[in-house]
Amino acid sequence: MEKTRTLKILLAFRAFFALLFGGKLPDDLVAELGLTAKSAAPAPKAPPPPPPPPQFKPVDGALQLLGMLQRDGRILDFFMEDIAPYTDEQIGAAARDVHEKTREILIRHFAPAPVIDAVEGSQTTAPKGAGLAKFIGNVPASGEPGPGVLRHRGWKATTVALPALASKQDLTILAPAEIELE
């Protein structure tokens, strides 16, 4: 009994100093203590990669703009309404409000400017560049058309400043239904 206790104390000291100075128990001591070697801990897993950034399609910008025009200018409500039962004065009043709010949205997000900054009806020459002018009237079959009368100044966006899209936003919902609770 005394010998067994001494053997246990000796093993305890060996284990203590092996762990203190070596960081692990030697295989013979593990066997002597009747332990089984633990398999090496798996390497820590790398954190999962971040989710890919949301992929937006060109149609998303169009839906976003249409949603803004509805939210701020009620443009869909105006165009989807059957206007036959209304008087011209009622339609004109509604159109004035839709026009004002839609104009604000266009200026805020696109800052439109004329392609040709001249008075309509004046003589002008087309600016150089593809798509900047459309020729109407007696257009020659070949060669560069000369100067002509400006019938429409055209428009170009000088900036595009749309709000960032939320990845979980359903852009097909142009305006949510509104339910009044009583």
C-alpha positions in Angstrom: 0.0 0.0 0.0 2.8 2.4 1.0 4.7 1.5 -2.2 1.6 2.2 -4.3 1.1 5.6 -2.7 4.8 6.5 -3.2 4.5 5.4 -6.9 1.4 7.6 -7.3 3.2 10.6 -5.7 6.2 10.0 -8.0 4.0 9.8 -11.1 2.2 13.0 -10.0 5.6 14.8 -9.7 6.7 13.5 -13.1 3.4 14.6 -14.7 3.6 18.0 -13.0 7.2 18.8 -14.1 6.6 17.3 -17.6 3.7 19.6 -18.1 5.5 22.6 -16.4 8.6 22.3 -18.6 7.5 20.4 -21.7 3.9 21.4 -22.0 2.7 17.8 -22.5 3.0 14.4 -20.9 5.5 11.9 -22.5 3.9 8.9 -24.1 5.3 6.4 -21.5 3.8 8.5 -18.6 0.5 8.6 -20.4 0.5 4.8 -20.7 1.7 4.3 -17.1 -1.2 6.5 -15.8 -3.6 4.5 -17.9 -4.6 7.5 -20.0 -5.2 7.6 -23.7 -3.5 10.2 -25.9 -5.9 12.8 -27.0 -5.9 13.5 -30.7 -4.5 16.8 -31.7 -7.0 19.5 -31.6 -8.2 20.5 -35.0 -6.8 23.7 -36.3 -9.0 26.6 -35.6 -11.4 27.2 -38.4 -10.8 30.3 -40.5 -13.7 32.7 -40.1 -16.3 32.3 -42.8 -15.7 34.6 -45.7 -17.9 37.7 -45.7 -21.1 37.4 -47.8 -20.6 38.6 -51.3 -21.7 42.2 -51.9 -25.2 42.4 -53.2 -25.4 42.3 -57.0 -27.5 45.1 -58.5 -28.9 45.0 -62.0 -29.6 48.0 -64.3 -33.3 47.4 -63.8 -32.8 48.1 -60.0 -31.9 51.7 -60.7 -35.0 52.1 -62.9 -37.2 50.6 -60.2 -35.5 52.8 -57.6 -36.2 56.0 -59.6 -39.8 55.0 -60.3 -40.3 54.3 -56.5 -38.8 57.7 -55.6 -41.1 59.4 -58.2 -44.1 57.7 -56.7 -43.1 58.3 -53.0 -42.3 62.0 -53.4 -44.4 63.0 -56.5 -47.2 60.4 -56.5 -46.6 60.0 -60.2 -48.0 56.4 -60.5 -51.2 57.5 -58.7 -51.5 60.3 -61.2 -50.9 58.3 -64.3 -52.7 55.1 -63.2 -55.9 57.0 -62.2 -58.8 57.0 -64.7 -59.2 60.8 -65.3 -62.3 60.7 -67.4 -64.7 61.6 -64.5 -62.6 64.7 -63.5 -62.9 68.2 -64.8 -60.0 69.8 -66.6 -59.5 72.1 -63.6 -59.2 69.1 -61.2 -56.7 67.4 -63.5 -54.7 70.6 -63.9 -54.5 71.1 -60.2 -53.3 67.5 -59.7 -50.8 67.8 -62.6 -49.3 71.0 -61.1 -48.5 69.2 -57.8 -47.1 66.1 -59.6 -45.1 68.3 -61.9 -43.5 70.4 -59.1 -42.5 67.4 -57.0 -41.2 65.3 -60.0 -39.2 68.3 -61.1 -37.6 68.6 -57.6 -36.6 64.9 -57.8 -35.1 65.2 -61.2 -33.1 68.3 -60.3 -31.9 66.7 -57.0 -30.8 63.4 -58.4 -29.8 64.2 -62.0 -29.2 67.9 -62.3 -30.4 68.0 -66.0 -28.9 70.6 -68.3 -29.6 71.3 -72.0 -27.4 69.6 -74.6 -27.3 72.8 -76.6 -27.7 75.9 -74.4 -29.4 78.1 -77.0 -32.9 79.5 -77.6 -35.2 77.2 -79.5 -35.9 78.5 -82.9 -32.4 80.0 -83.4 -29.8 78.9 -85.9 -27.3 76.4 -84.5 -24.7 73.8 -85.6 -24.8 70.3 -84.1 -22.2 69.6 -81.4 -19.6 66.9 -82.1 -20.3 63.6 -80.5 -22.4 60.5 -81.0 -26.0 60.9 -79.9 -25.8 64.6 -79.0 -28.2 65.7 -81.7 -31.0 64.1 -83.8 -31.6 65.6 -87.2 -35.2 66.0 -88.4 -36.7 67.5 -91.5 -34.8 67.6 -94.8 -31.8 65.5 -93.8 -29.3 64.9 -96.6 -28.7 61.2 -97.5 -24.9 61.5 -97.2 -22.4 63.8 -95.5 -22.6 66.1 -92.5 -25.7 68.2 -92.2 -25.0 71.9 -92.0 -26.5 74.4 -89.5 -30.2 74.2 -88.8 -33.0 75.5 -86.6 -32.9 74.3 -83.0 -36.3 72.7 -82.3 -35.4 71.1 -79.0 -32.4 71.8 -76.8 -32.2 68.2 -75.6 -31.3 67.1 -72.0 -28.3 65.5 -70.4 -27.8 64.4 -66.8 -24.9 66.4 -65.3 -24.8 64.1 -62.2 -26.4 60.9 -61.0 -26.9 60.9 -57.2 -29.3 58.1 -56.3 -29.3 56.8 -52.7 -27.5 53.5 -52.1 -29.7 50.5 -52.5 -30.3 48.2 -49.5 -29.5 44.6 -50.3 -32.8 43.3 -48.8 -35.0 46.0 -50.3 -37.7 44.7 -52.7 -37.5 47.3 -55.5 -40.6 45.9 -57.2 -42.6 47.5 -54.4 -42.9 51.0 -55.8 -45.3 52.1 -53.1 -46.5 50.0 -50.2 -50.2 49.7 -49.6 -51.4 52.2 -46.9 -53.8 50.9 -44.2 -55.4 53.4 -41.8 -56.0 51.9 -38.4 -59.0 53.1 -36.5 
